[in-house]
Amino acid sequence: MQRALRGGGESEVPCNGCTACCTSSQFVHIGPDEAATRARIPARLLFQAPRLPVGHVLMGYDEHGHCPMLVDGACSIYEHRPRTCRTYDCRVFPAAGVDADDDKPAIVHRARRWRFDHPDEVDRVEHEAVRAAAAYVAEREDLAATATQRAVLAVQLHDVFLDVGDADPEARRAALESRLRDLSRR
């Protein structure tokens, strides 16, 4: 997920036919650089994304909360699906110890099924750092409005928490503020 968040590829999620994210009344962001995706989605399904520059659009959902590109239980544009779909990973919720929002029960149900093992100490420490970052984000209600935003932000900030017991609180605060400024510029 970290690689996908940095723009380095897709999340490799073993969905195995799960369409919880496709059927949970989610708006899908499509960036101006996603020409191949936009060419496969009828223009009437897209609208300008609020508070983003021109060219950033959203695709809504149908009256049942389903993505309009979901046909017969499968993505009809899978090879050209939006970057948002390519990088979405419901495992971020249990990794951060955050439940998806209440209005997304299918995602809550699916995400609660994921379990993590820690083959070595590094994996355990990294997971604890994500949880610590999630606790920090939860305390700062101004940082993220939705569960997805809180969980993703925890992954983006987790490395600041890798030295949980040893960090000087002022140094950590400064590092967090610096990282938040960097993220807000993206």
C-alpha positions as CSV (number, residue, x, y, z in Angstrom):
1,M,0.0,0.0,0.0
2,Q,2.8,2.4,0.8
3,R,4.2,2.0,-2.8
4,A,0.7,2.6,-4.2
5,L,0.2,5.7,-2.1
6,R,3.5,7.1,-3.4
7,G,2.4,6.5,-7.0
8,G,4.6,3.5,-7.5
9,G,2.0,1.0,-8.7
10,E,-1.1,-0.8,-7.7
11,S,-2.1,-2.4,-4.5
12,E,-2.1,-6.2,-4.8
13,V,-5.3,-7.1,-3.0
14,P,-6.5,-10.7,-3.1
15,C,-10.1,-9.7,-3.7
16,N,-11.2,-13.2,-4.9
17,G,-14.4,-11.9,-6.4
18,C,-15.2,-9.4,-3.6
19,T,-16.9,-6.3,-4.8
20,A,-17.6,-4.6,-1.4
21,C,-15.8,-1.4,-2.5
22,C,-17.7,-1.4,-5.8
23,T,-21.1,-1.7,-4.1
24,S,-20.6,0.8,-1.2
25,S,-21.8,4.1,-2.5
26,Q,-18.3,5.4,-3.1
27,F,-17.3,8.3,-5.4
28,V,-14.3,7.4,-7.5
29,H,-11.8,10.1,-8.3
30,I,-10.3,10.1,-11.7
31,G,-7.3,12.4,-12.4
32,P,-6.7,14.5,-15.5
33,D,-3.8,12.1,-16.6
34,E,-6.1,9.1,-16.7
35,A,-7.2,9.5,-20.4
36,A,-7.5,5.7,-21.0
37,T,-9.9,5.4,-18.1
38,R,-12.0,8.5,-19.1
39,A,-12.3,7.2,-22.6
40,R,-14.2,4.2,-21.3
41,I,-16.6,5.9,-19.0
42,P,-19.6,7.8,-20.5
43,A,-19.1,11.5,-19.9
44,R,-22.6,11.7,-18.3
45,L,-21.3,9.7,-15.4
46,L,-18.5,12.1,-14.6
47,F,-18.6,15.5,-12.8
48,Q,-16.0,18.0,-11.7
49,A,-14.5,17.1,-8.3
50,P,-15.2,19.8,-5.8
51,R,-12.2,21.8,-4.5
52,L,-9.9,20.2,-7.0
53,P,-8.4,21.8,-10.2
54,V,-10.3,21.5,-13.5
55,G,-9.8,18.1,-15.0
56,H,-10.2,16.1,-11.7
57,V,-13.5,14.4,-11.9
58,L,-15.6,12.0,-9.9
59,M,-17.7,9.1,-11.0
60,G,-20.7,8.5,-8.8
61,Y,-22.8,5.4,-8.2
62,D,-26.2,4.1,-9.1
63,E,-29.4,4.1,-7.1
64,H,-28.2,0.9,-5.4
65,G,-24.8,2.3,-4.4
66,H,-23.0,0.4,-7.1
67,C,-20.3,1.6,-9.4
68,P,-21.9,2.1,-12.9
69,M,-19.0,0.2,-14.4
70,L,-19.8,-2.9,-12.4
71,V,-21.6,-5.2,-14.8
72,D,-22.8,-8.7,-13.8
73,G,-20.7,-8.6,-10.7
74,A,-17.4,-7.6,-12.5
75,C,-15.7,-4.4,-13.5
76,S,-16.4,-3.8,-17.2
77,I,-13.3,-1.6,-17.5
78,Y,-11.0,-3.6,-15.3
79,E,-7.9,-3.2,-17.5
80,H,-8.5,0.5,-17.6
81,R,-10.0,1.1,-14.2
82,P,-9.3,4.3,-12.3
83,R,-6.1,4.7,-10.3
84,T,-8.4,5.1,-7.2
85,C,-9.6,1.5,-7.8
86,R,-6.1,0.2,-8.6
87,T,-4.8,1.5,-5.3
88,Y,-7.8,0.8,-3.0
89,D,-7.0,-1.7,-0.3
90,C,-9.5,-2.5,2.4
91,R,-6.7,-4.1,4.5
92,V,-5.8,-0.5,5.5
93,F,-8.6,-0.5,8.0
94,P,-7.6,-3.5,10.1
95,A,-3.9,-2.6,9.7
96,A,-4.7,0.8,11.3
97,G,-7.2,-0.5,13.7
98,V,-9.9,1.6,12.2
99,D,-13.3,0.4,11.0
100,A,-14.7,1.7,7.7
101,D,-17.5,4.2,8.1
102,D,-20.8,2.9,9.2
103,D,-22.4,3.7,5.9
104,K,-20.1,1.1,4.3
105,P,-21.2,-2.1,5.9
106,A,-19.9,-4.4,3.2
107,I,-16.4,-2.9,3.5
108,V,-16.6,-3.1,7.3
109,H,-17.6,-6.8,7.0
110,R,-14.9,-7.7,4.5
111,A,-12.1,-5.7,6.3
112,R,-12.8,-7.3,9.6
113,R,-12.0,-10.7,8.1
114,W,-8.3,-9.7,7.4
115,R,-5.7,-11.0,9.8
116,F,-2.0,-10.1,9.9
117,D,0.9,-12.2,11.0
118,H,4.3,-10.8,11.7
119,P,7.0,-13.2,10.3
120,D,9.7,-11.1,12.0
121,E,10.2,-8.3,14.5
122,V,10.4,-5.6,11.8
123,D,6.9,-6.5,10.6
124,R,5.5,-6.3,14.2
125,V,7.2,-3.0,14.8
126,E,5.9,-1.5,11.6
127,H,2.4,-2.7,12.3
128,E,2.5,-1.1,15.8
129,A,3.7,2.1,14.2
130,V,0.7,2.2,11.9
131,R,-1.6,1.7,14.9
132,A,0.2,4.5,16.9
133,A,-0.1,6.8,13.9
134,A,-3.8,5.9,13.7
135,A,-4.3,6.8,17.3
136,Y,-2.6,10.2,16.7
137,V,-4.8,10.9,13.7
138,A,-7.9,10.0,15.7
139,E,-6.9,12.5,18.3
140,R,-6.6,15.2,15.7
141,E,-10.1,15.4,14.2
142,D,-9.0,18.2,12.0
143,L,-6.8,15.9,9.9
144,A,-9.2,13.5,8.4
145,A,-13.0,13.5,7.9
146,T,-13.6,9.8,7.0
147,A,-12.4,6.5,8.2
148,T,-10.6,5.9,4.9
149,Q,-8.8,9.2,5.2
150,R,-7.8,8.4,8.8
151,A,-6.5,4.9,7.9
152,V,-4.5,6.0,4.8
153,L,-3.0,9.0,6.7
154,A,-1.9,6.5,9.5
155,V,0.0,4.5,6.8
156,Q,1.5,7.7,5.4
157,L,2.7,8.9,8.9
158,H,3.6,5.5,10.4
159,D,7.4,5.9,10.0
160,V,7.4,8.8,12.3
161,F,6.2,6.4,15.0
162,L,8.8,3.6,14.4
163,D,10.8,4.7,17.4
164,V,7.8,4.8,19.7
165,G,9.6,4.5,23.0
166,D,12.7,6.6,22.2
167,A,11.4,9.7,20.4
168,D,11.6,13.1,21.9
169,P,8.0,14.4,21.9
170,E,9.0,17.8,20.5
171,A,11.0,16.1,17.7
172,R,8.1,13.8,16.9
173,R,5.7,16.7,16.8
174,A,8.0,18.7,14.5
175,A,8.4,15.6,12.2
176,L,4.6,15.1,12.1
177,E,3.9,18.7,11.3
178,S,6.6,18.6,8.5
179,R,5.1,15.4,7.0
180,L,1.6,16.8,7.2
181,R,2.7,19.9,5.3
182,D,4.4,17.8,2.6
183,L,1.2,15.7,2.2
184,S,-1.0,18.7,1.9
185,R,1.1,20.0,-1.0
186,R,0.4,16.8,-3.1
